[in-house]
């Protein structure tokens, strides 16, 4: 067995306290949100299947300043107004249902829906739970898994602190957190959403805002935003009409005492009348397409059972792959997806042709003579979208969108299996397919569109128009915004908010840990070649599964990566694992955690301990 270094022999840095253990094999889990919790659950599953005599002593140190289990995003203490945008039947942080055929369950392995009834929550599979409820599940799972690991002789230490540095130390790793150094034999990075530096455009706006004493809020996790700075009646310019917008919308209305009153015998889209409390700001919101994300249909299921892909099939894909190792999305996959979308539209009663691209950009090449004309258009759009969502399988358009959504899940598999050329992933999948399918298929539950329609009728929310432009009027010292498609409509405000999450790009991360890894060559961003140019990609450069960090010199040690920072080899890494999902598709996050846990435990054997920092290329 390789000799274990005494980290205590390393010179202390300043007055930093050093914590070491030379007897146990130590795993450091950096990030205790859903991905870190899934790793612990998978570790438990493997530990439960082996005899304690088959391994050395094992210790797990889990680091996160946020609540362990839910992390920041799913904190149970957050506003109960924030809803998930997936039904209760979908998310899980542990294998359940048919997933267990590939990933054996641990003694704690249950899905969120299985937790709901004993946890005191509504167990309607098609309901949209609050994010705090899902956070309660994650907190419970993390606590239970930790207790069961301890019952199996594994020491588990939870440390509510941020890891700010990580470096190799002889044959181990040294982590810095809250003034202490911790040694580990293996490290699992489950970092989740990270604060990010602003891109050039937003950074310029932020600088101008500081110069003119304006309030600018950059992209952020909703739980990190202070919405209280938006005063009653104040104009607030909003960029983004995705999921973060709906959190802002509900928090400054119902969150301040406003009431959504149910109308008698309401028609879809006109379900509510909003009674203001008088404390609401005036939201003026815009997005490139000019519309919010479309509401999800009420048809049950993450993908309704009636949806069947007849063109993007395994047989069709096998046929394409018989003569080539990788596919081009635009020329070989998109035509099949379009055919599935159109045939689904027709099979559910749609008349005439259906152009999904135009449907995604309904206001392209249109113009309006006034803001009021545009507001009328948007109010009607919201009511129509709500009506279509409420119709479930009675809406050919919504069912066509579900076919697009089903195809997206297949595309995610192909990306993760390296079946789509990297330049096509960059140019097509991420370039235009992702924003289109997000706007159509990743929207909020119907309730939120109904509420937005009520707020628009009440004048609490106004819309800017397609392709809005934001800036600062230096003469007046205000933010300004307008849309080239809406005449004579320019808005001014002292507040502006980017209603979106921080970009998932490691080169923009503010995290001192990530910055240090990159600066010291312990990690590197993935680079994709496209059109003769090298493009720095979002995620880390990693090995194949289980994904380990590739160092700048082409070697790989025992630093494993889970979740968002795998964007270089996967697509759509933010979404939770699907309960009962396929481990090569919608439950791949659990498979990644399982593979990392299995390999980390193999590190306890003498053979694996002798194989340190092996070269990995490509």
C-alpha positions in Angstrom: 0.0 0.0 0.0 1.3 3.4 -0.8 2.6 5.3 2.2 0.2 7.8 3.6 1.7 11.3 3.9 1.4 13.2 7.2 -0.2 16.5 6.1 0.8 17.8 9.5 4.4 17.9 8.2 3.4 20.5 5.6 4.3 24.0 6.8 1.2 25.9 8.0 0.2 28.9 6.0 0.1 31.9 8.3 -2.0 31.1 11.3 -4.1 28.4 9.5 -5.0 25.4 11.6 -4.1 22.1 10.1 -6.4 19.0 10.4 -5.0 15.7 9.4 -5.6 11.9 9.7 -3.0 9.4 8.6 -5.0 6.2 9.2 -8.3 6.6 7.4 -8.9 6.9 3.7 -10.5 10.3 3.4 -13.0 11.4 0.7 -13.7 15.2 0.5 -17.0 16.1 -1.0 -17.1 19.7 -2.1 -20.7 20.8 -2.4 -23.5 19.3 -0.4 -26.4 20.1 -2.7 -28.3 17.5 -4.8 -25.2 16.1 -6.6 -23.2 15.9 -3.4 -26.1 14.2 -1.7 -26.5 11.7 -4.5 -22.8 10.8 -4.2 -23.2 10.1 -0.5 -26.3 7.9 -1.2 -24.4 6.0 -3.9 -21.4 5.6 -1.6 -23.7 4.1 1.0 -25.2 1.7 -1.6 -21.7 0.4 -2.3 -20.6 0.3 1.3 -23.8 -1.7 2.2 -22.8 -4.3 -0.3 -19.4 -5.0 1.0 -18.1 -6.4 4.3 -16.3 -3.9 6.6 -13.3 -6.3 6.7 -12.9 -5.7 2.9 -11.7 -2.1 3.3 -9.7 0.3 5.3 -11.2 2.8 7.6 -13.1 5.4 5.6 -13.9 9.0 6.4 -16.0 11.4 4.4 -15.7 15.2 4.8 -18.5 17.2 3.3 -18.0 20.9 2.7 -20.7 23.5 1.9 -21.5 26.8 3.6 -25.2 26.3 2.5 -27.5 23.9 4.1 -26.3 20.3 3.5 -28.7 18.4 1.2 -30.6 21.3 -0.4 -27.7 23.7 -0.9 -28.6 27.3 -1.7 -31.0 26.6 -4.6 -33.3 24.3 -2.6 -33.0 25.8 0.8 -36.1 24.8 2.8 -36.2 28.2 4.4 -36.8 30.0 1.2 -40.2 31.5 0.2 -42.9 28.9 -0.2 -44.1 30.9 -3.2 -41.3 29.5 -5.4 -42.4 26.5 -7.4 -40.5 23.8 -9.1 -41.0 23.6 -12.9 -41.2 19.8 -12.9 -44.1 17.7 -11.5 -43.7 15.9 -8.2 -43.3 12.6 -10.0 -40.1 13.7 -11.8 -37.2 14.6 -9.5 -35.0 12.4 -7.3 -31.6 12.4 -5.8 -31.5 8.6 -5.3 -32.4 5.6 -7.5 -36.1 4.6 -7.6 -38.3 2.5 -9.8 -36.7 1.0 -12.9 -33.5 2.9 -12.3 -32.7 0.4 -9.6 -32.3 -2.3 -12.2 -29.0 -0.7 -13.0 -28.2 1.1 -9.8 -29.1 -1.0 -6.7 -30.9 0.9 -4.0 -29.3 1.9 -0.7 -31.3 1.6 2.5 -32.2 5.3 2.1 -33.0 5.3 -1.6 -36.4 6.9 -2.3 -37.6 9.5 -4.7 -39.1 12.9 -3.8 -42.7 11.6 -4.6 -42.1 8.6 -2.3 -41.0 11.0 0.4 -44.0 13.4 0.0 -46.7 11.5 1.9 -44.5 10.5 5.0 -43.0 14.0 4.8 -46.4 15.6 5.2 -46.6 16.9 1.6 -49.2 16.5 -1.2 -48.3 13.3 -3.1 -50.2 14.2 -6.3 -47.8 13.0 -9.0 -48.8 15.8 -11.3 -48.7 18.7 -8.9 -45.9 21.3 -8.9 -44.3 21.3 -5.4 -42.6 24.2 -3.8 -38.8 24.4 -4.0 -38.7 24.4 -0.2 -40.5 21.1 -0.1 -38.0 19.5 -2.4 -35.3 21.0 -0.2 -36.8 19.3 2.8 -36.5 16.0 1.0 -32.9 16.7 0.1 -32.1 17.7 3.7 -33.8 14.5 5.0 -31.9 12.3 2.5 -28.6 13.8 3.3 -29.1 13.4 7.0 -30.4 9.8 6.7 -27.5 8.7 4.3 -25.0 10.2 6.7 -26.5 8.4 9.6 -26.5 5.1 7.8 -22.9 5.5 6.6 -21.9 6.1 10.3 -23.9 2.9 11.1 -21.6 1.1 8.7 -18.5 2.3 10.3 -17.8 5.2 8.0 -16.9 8.5 9.7 -18.9 11.4 8.2 -18.1 15.0 9.0 -20.2 17.9 7.8 -18.4 21.2 7.6 -20.4 24.3 6.9 -17.7 26.2 5.1 -16.6 27.0 1.6 -13.5 25.3 0.2 -11.3 28.1 -1.2 -8.3 26.2 -2.3 -7.3 22.7 -3.4 -3.7 21.5 -4.2 -1.8 18.2 -4.5 0.3 17.3 -1.4 2.6 14.4 -2.0 0.2 11.5 -2.7 -2.9 13.3 -1.2 -4.8 16.5 -1.6 -4.9 19.6 0.7 -8.1 21.6 1.0 -8.5 25.0 2.6 -11.8 25.9 4.3 -12.6 28.5 7.0 -9.0 28.9 8.2 -8.2 25.2 8.3 -6.4 22.7 6.1 -8.0 19.3 5.5 -6.2 16.4 3.8 -8.0 13.9 1.5 -7.1 10.9 -0.7 -9.9 11.7 -3.2 -12.0 14.7 -3.9 -15.5 14.9 -5.4 -16.5 18.3 -6.8 -20.3 18.8 -6.8 -20.2 22.6 -7.0 -23.6 23.4 -8.4 -24.4 27.0 -9.4 -21.5 29.4 -8.9 -21.5 33.2 -8.8 -20.0 34.5 -12.0 -18.3 37.6 -13.3 -20.5 39.7 -15.6 -20.0 39.4 -19.4 -18.9 42.6 -21.1 -22.4 44.0 -21.8 -23.8 43.6 -18.3 -20.5 44.7 -16.8 -20.7 48.0 -18.8 -24.3 48.5 -17.5 -23.2 47.7 -13.9 -20.4 50.3 -14.2 -22.7 52.9 -15.6 -25.2 52.2 -12.8 -22.5 52.7 -10.1 -21.6 56.0 -11.8 -25.1 57.3 -11.7 -26.2 55.8 -8.4 -28.6 53.3 -10.0 -29.4 49.8 -8.8 -28.3 47.0 -11.1 -28.9 43.3 -10.2 -26.9 40.9 -12.2 -27.7 37.2 -12.9 -28.2 35.3 -9.6 -29.9 32.5 -7.8 -33.3 33.8 -6.8 -32.7 33.1 -3.1 -29.7 35.4 -3.3 -31.6 38.4 -4.6 -32.9 41.2 -2.3 -36.2 42.0 -4.0 -37.0 44.4 -1.1 -34.9 47.2 -2.8 -37.7 47.6 -5.4 -40.0 50.1 -3.9 -43.8 50.5 -4.3 -44.6 51.9 -7.7 -41.0 52.1 -8.8 -40.2 51.1 -12.4 -38.0 48.0 -12.6 -36.5 47.1 -16.0 -36.3 43.3 -16.3 -34.2 41.4 -18.8 -35.4 37.8 -19.2 -38.8 36.2 -19.2 -37.7 32.7 -18.1 -38.1 30.9 -14.8 -36.2 33.5 -12.7 -38.7 36.1 -14.0 -41.6 34.2 -12.5 -39.9 34.1 -9.1 -39.4 37.8 -9.2 -43.0 38.3 -10.4 -44.6 36.3 -7.6 -42.3 37.6 -4.8 -43.0 41.3 -5.4 -46.8 40.7 -5.8 -48.2 37.8 -3.7 -45.1 38.0 -1.6 -46.0 41.5 -0.5 -49.6 40.8 0.2 -51.3 41.1 -3.2 -54.1 38.6 -3.9 -55.0 36.5 -6.9 -58.8 36.2 -6.7 -60.3 33.2 -8.5 -63.0 34.4 -11.0 -66.3 32.6 -11.1 -66.6 30.2 -14.0 -63.2 31.3 -15.4 -62.1 30.6 -19.0 -58.5 29.4 -19.4 -56.2 32.4 -19.3 -58.7 34.5 -17.3 -58.8 32.4 -14.2 -57.6 35.2 -11.8 -58.1 38.9 -11.1 -55.3 40.5 -9.2 -56.1 42.7 -6.3 -53.0 44.9 -5.6 -51.7 45.5 -2.1 -50.2 48.9 -3.1 -46.6 47.8 -2.4 -45.9 46.3 -5.8 -43.2 47.8 -8.1 -43.9 48.3 -11.8 -42.2 45.5 -13.7 -41.2 46.3 -17.3 -39.9 43.0 -18.8 -38.5 41.9 -22.1 -36.8 39.0 -23.8 -35.4 38.4 -27.3 -38.5 36.5 -28.4 -40.7 39.1 -26.8 -42.7 36.4 -24.9 -42.3 34.5 -21.6 -41.5 30.8 -21.6 -44.6 28.9 -22.6 -46.5 27.1 -19.8 -46.3 23.4 -19.5 -49.4 21.4 -20.5 -51.6 19.8 -17.8 -51.3 16.5 -19.6 -49.8 14.2 -17.0 -46.2 13.0 -17.1 -42.9 14.6 -17.7 -43.4 13.5 -21.3 -47.1 12.6 -21.7 -47.7 8.9 -22.4 -49.4 9.7 -25.7 -46.1 11.0 -27.2 -44.2 8.6 -29.4 -41.2 9.5 -31.6 -41.6 7.7 -34.9 -38.7 9.3 -36.7 -36.0 9.9 -34.2 -35.9 6.2 -33.2 -33.2 3.9 -32.1 -33.4 2.2 -35.5 -33.0 5.5 -37.4 -30.1 6.5 -35.2 -28.4 3.1 -35.6 -28.8 3.4 -39.4 -27.1 6.9 -39.3 -24.3 5.6 -37.1 -23.4 2.6 -39.2 -21.4 4.7 -41.6 -20.1 7.4 -39.2 -19.0 7.7 -35.6 -20.5 11.1 -35.0 -23.5 13.0 -36.4 -24.3 16.5 -37.4 -27.3 17.8 -35.5 -28.6 20.3 -38.2 -28.4 18.0 -41.2 -29.0 14.6 -39.7 -31.0 14.9 -36.5 -33.0 18.1 -36.8 -34.9 16.8 -39.9 -36.0 13.8 -37.9 -37.1 15.9 -35.0 -39.1 18.2 -37.2 -40.9 15.3 -38.7 -41.8 14.0 -35.3 -43.0 17.4 -34.2 -45.1 17.8 -37.3 -46.6 14.3 -37.3 -47.5 14.7 -33.6 -49.2 18.0 -34.4 -51.2 16.3 -37.1 -52.1 13.2 -35.1 -53.6 15.4 -32.3 -55.9 17.2 -34.8 -53.7 20.0 -36.0 -54.7 21.4 -39.4 -52.2 22.5 -42.0 -48.5 22.8 -41.6 -46.8 23.5 -38.3 -43.5 25.4 -38.2 -42.0 24.9 -34.8 -39.3 27.5 -35.4 -41.9 30.2 -36.2 -44.0 29.1 -33.3 -41.0 29.6 -31.0 -40.6 33.2 -32.3 -44.2 34.3 -32.8 -43.4 38.0 -33.2 -40.6 37.8 -35.7 -40.9 40.4 -38.4 -43.8 42.1 -36.7 -44.2 45.7 -35.4 -46.6 47.7 -33.3 -47.5 51.3 -33.4 -47.7 51.8 -29.7 -46.9 50.2 -26.3 -50.6 49.7 -25.6 -51.1 47.8 -28.9 -48.2 45.5 -27.8 -49.6 45.0 -24.3 -52.9 44.0 -25.9 -51.0 41.5 -28.1 -49.2 40.0 -25.1 -52.3 39.8 -23.0 -54.0 37.8 -25.7 -50.9 35.7 -26.2 -50.9 34.8 -22.5 -54.6 33.9 -22.5 -54.1 31.7 -25.6 -51.1 30.0 -24.2 -53.0 29.3 -20.9 -55.9 27.9 -22.9 -53.7 25.6 -24.9 -52.0 24.3 -21.8 -55.3 23.7 -20.1 -56.5 21.7 -23.1 -53.9 19.1 -22.5 -54.0 16.5 -25.3 -56.7 18.7 -26.9 -54.0 21.2 -28.0 -52.0 20.0 -31.1 -49.4 22.7 -30.5 -48.7 21.7 -26.9 -48.4 18.0 -27.8 -46.1 18.9 -30.7 -44.0 20.7 -28.1 -44.0 17.6 -26.0 -42.6 15.7 -29.0 -39.9 18.3 -29.2 -39.2 17.8 -25.5 -39.1 14.0 -25.9 -36.6 14.5 -28.7 -34.5 16.7 -26.4 -34.1 13.9 -24.0 -32.7 11.7 -26.9 -30.3 14.5 -27.9 -29.0 14.6 -24.3 -28.1 11.0 -24.6 -26.4 11.4 -27.9 -24.3 14.3 -26.6 -23.3 12.4 -23.5 -22.4 9.4 -25.6 -20.2 11.5 -28.0 -22.5 10.8 -30.9 -22.8 14.4 -32.1 -19.8 16.2 -33.4 -18.5 18.7 -30.8 -18.6 21.6 -33.3 -22.3 20.7 -34.0 -23.0 20.7 -30.3 -21.5 24.1 -30.0 -23.0 25.6 -33.2 -26.4 23.9 -33.3 -27.4 22.2 -30.0 -26.2 25.0 -27.8 -26.4 27.7 -30.4 -30.1 27.6 -31.5 -31.8 24.4 -30.4 -31.3 24.9 -26.7 -32.9 28.4 -26.5 -35.7 27.3 -28.7 -36.6 24.1 -26.7 -36.1 25.9 -23.4 -38.6 28.6 -24.3 -41.1 26.1 -25.5 -40.8 23.1 -23.2 -39.1 24.3 -20.0 -41.6 26.8 -18.9 -43.5 27.2 -15.6 -46.7 25.4 -14.5 -49.9 26.8 -16.0 -50.7 28.6 -12.7 -47.8 31.1 -13.3 -49.0 32.0 -16.8 -52.5 32.5 -15.4 -51.1 34.8 -12.7 -49.0 36.7 -15.2 -52.0 37.3 -17.3 -53.8 38.8 -14.3 -50.8 41.0 -13.5 -50.7 42.2 -17.1 -54.4 43.1 -17.0 -53.8 44.9 -13.7 -50.9 46.9 -15.2 -48.4 45.6 -12.6 -46.4 44.0 -15.4 -45.7 45.5 -18.8 -43.7 44.1 -21.7 -41.0 45.7 -23.8 -41.3 43.9 -27.1 -39.0 41.6 -29.1 -35.2 42.2 -29.1 -35.2 44.9 -26.4 -32.2 47.2 -26.0 -31.1 48.3 -22.5 -28.8 51.1 -21.6 -28.2 54.2 -19.4 -29.2 57.7 -20.2 -26.2 59.6 -18.9 -28.0 63.0 -19.1 -31.0 61.9 -17.0 -29.1 59.4 -14.9 -31.6 56.5 -15.5 -31.7 53.1 -17.1 -33.6 53.1 -20.4 -35.0 50.3 -22.5 -37.1 49.9 -25.6 -37.8 47.5 -28.5 -37.2 48.4 -32.1 -40.5 46.6 -32.9 -42.6 48.8 -30.7 -42.9 52.5 -31.8 -42.8 55.4 -29.3 -42.3 53.2 -26.3 -39.2 54.0 -24.2 -39.1 53.2 -20.5 -37.0 54.7 -17.8 -36.1 53.3 -14.4 -33.7 53.5 -11.5 -33.6 49.7 -11.1 -32.7 46.9 -13.5 -32.5 43.2 -12.9 -31.2 40.4 -15.0 -33.8 37.7 -14.4 -31.6 34.7 -15.1 -29.2 32.3 -13.4 -25.4 33.0 -13.4 -23.8 31.6 -16.6 -22.5 28.1 -16.1 -19.0 28.8 -17.4 -16.0 28.0 -15.3 -13.9 30.7 -16.8 -16.3 33.3 -15.4 -16.8 31.7 -12.0 -16.0 33.9 -9.0 -15.2 30.9 -6.9 -11.7 31.1 -5.5 -11.5 27.3 -5.6 -12.3 27.2 -9.4 -10.0 30.1 -10.1 -7.2 28.5 -8.2 -7.6 25.1 -9.9 -7.4 26.9 -13.3 -4.5 29.1 -12.3 -2.4 26.3 -11.0 -3.1 23.9 -13.9 -4.9 21.4 -11.8 -7.9 22.0 -14.0 -8.5 23.3 -17.5 -11.6 24.4 -19.5 -12.6 22.2 -22.4 -11.7 23.5 -25.8 -13.9 22.8 -28.9 -12.6 23.2 -32.5 -15.2 24.7 -34.8 -14.8 26.3 -38.2 -11.0 26.2 -37.8 -11.2 28.1 -34.5 -10.7 26.9 -30.9 -13.6 27.8 -28.6 -13.2 27.7 -24.8 -16.2 25.8 -23.6 -18.3 26.1 -20.4 -17.1 23.1 -18.4 -14.0 21.4 -17.2 -11.9 19.2 -19.4 -12.5 15.8 -17.9 -11.9 12.1 -18.6 -14.6 9.7 -19.5 -16.9 8.4 -16.8 -16.3 8.4 -13.9 -15.3 12.0 -14.9 -12.0 13.1 -13.4 -10.4 16.5 -13.8 -7.8 16.6 -16.6 -4.9 18.7 -15.5 -3.2 21.1 -17.8 -0.4 18.6 -18.4 -2.8 15.9 -19.6 -2.8 13.8 -16.4 -5.7 12.9 -14.2 -5.7 12.3 -10.5 -8.4 11.5 -8.0 -10.6 14.7 -8.4 -14.0 13.7 -9.6 -16.6 16.1 -11.1 -20.4 15.9 -10.9 -23.1 18.1 -12.1 -23.1 21.5 -13.8 -19.3 21.7 -14.5 -19.6 18.6 -16.8 -21.1 20.8 -19.5 -18.1 20.0 -21.7 -19.3 16.3 -22.0 -23.0 16.6 -21.2 -25.8 18.9 -22.1 -28.5 20.1 -19.8 -26.6 19.3 -16.6 -28.7 21.5 -14.3 -31.8 19.4 -14.4 -32.5 16.8 -11.7 -32.3 13.1 -12.3 -35.7 11.6 -13.3 -37.3 9.1 -10.9 -37.3 5.8 -12.6 -35.3 7.2 -15.5 -32.8 5.6 -17.8 -29.2 5.7 -16.4 -27.9 6.5 -19.9 -30.4 9.4 -20.2 -32.6 11.2 -17.8 -31.0 9.5 -14.7 -27.4 9.9 -15.9 -26.7 12.2 -12.9 -27.2 9.2 -10.6 -25.1 7.0 -12.8 -22.3 9.6 -12.7 -22.5 9.6 -8.9 -22.5 5.9 -8.7 -19.5 5.5 -11.0 -17.5 8.1 -8.9 -18.5 6.3 -5.7 -17.5 2.9 -7.0 -14.1 4.1 -8.2 -13.3 6.1 -5.1 -14.0 2.9 -3.0 -11.7 1.0 -5.3 -9.0 3.5 -4.2 -9.0 1.8 -0.9 -7.4 -1.4 -2.4 -3.7 -1.7 -2.6 -3.6 -1.9 -6.4 -5.6 1.3 -6.9 -3.5 3.1 -4.2 -0.4 2.4 -6.2 -1.8 4.0 -9.3 -1.5 7.7 -8.7 -1.7 10.5 -11.3 -1.9 8.4 -14.4 -1.6 10.0 -17.8 -4.8 10.4 -19.7 -4.9 12.0 -23.1 -7.7 13.1 -25.4 
